[in-house]
């Protein structure tokens, strides 16, 4: 099978942890001697990461703390002597520009190397990002996407799924998708729909059955955003 193309100097090692939310597995990226998101604590995966790095790792950096991205970091650090970094906020780290992109998780960052952005779970190669109310914030997420859109990015290397070669197009698609969901939700509320099931059927009518629980949580994130903005009717139940 032909390997998928990646940006020059960037190597992907995909973990064997496929699921409806992780797609075909977590992407661990090796670039400029650094490892981005070591993935799960799977010995075979971590061995493949070390091999992809040529046996020498300058540093290990996490886009956020979710276990499918971070669980393998302590073992990889023990095996290689590399330090694990979990950036907080904007800044510089090794060869990367760090951009704080809360939304999927409050601690989430994206890492930029030249015109390549390692997006973690801010942008996926296919499908949309899961926003869990409470931990996540849809309002913050949309602001993060707008911030990335303002940068001069060419390629997105996501935490799951294939490389995105049209960075601006994908970011615009993501923003438009969320705003379209919001439009459908507001239209359903205007029609008098008030229960979660009614609203989910109206605004997430394309969600397959296996993703309905995740869609329900995404609905809650949208309701939370509308509540914060004073646009949610008080009788939603």
C-alpha positions, 0 to 999 in steps of 0.5 A: 500500500502506498504511504500517504504523503506528508510535509517534507521533514515530517513523519507520521506514526499512526497508533493502532487505536481506531474508534468512531472518535479516533477515526483510524487511530491517533497520529503521532508526528515526528518533526525537527527531532521532536515527537508531537502527541506520543499517543497511547501507551502501546509498546509497539507504537512507541517503538515505531515512534523511536524508529521514525525519529532515528533513535534520537528525540530532542523533546516530546510535546503534547497538544493536550492531555487526553489519554489517546494523545498523551498516555505514552509520553512517560514511557517514551520519555523513560526510553529516550531521556527526552523531556515531556512538555505540555505548553500553556498558552502562547509562546515558543517551544523548541522549533515550534510556535505554540498557539493556545486553541481552547475549545476541544479542551481548555489546555489545547494548543496547536504547534506551528513549524513553518507553514505546517500546523500540528492541530491535535484535536482542533482540526481532524483530517475527516469529520468534525471535532467532538466538543464536550460541554463542561470541559469543552467550549464551543464559543472558545472553539470557534474563536480558536478556528478563527485565530488559526484562519488568520495565520499563514498556514498551508498544511494541517497535520491533525491528531486523527485522519489524513493530512489536510493540504488546504489549510484555509479551506478546511478551517473555513469549512469547520467554521461554516459547519458549526455555524450551519449547525447553530442555524439549524438548531435556532430554526428548530427552537423557533419552530417550538421544539424544546426537548433534546431528542427533538432538537437532535433529530432536527439539527443532527439528522445526518448523525449515524446511530453509533455517533448519536451519543456524541452528537447529543453531547455536541448539542449540549455544547451548542445549547451552552453557547446559546445560553451564555449568549442569552439566546436560549429559551428558558423552557428547553428540557 
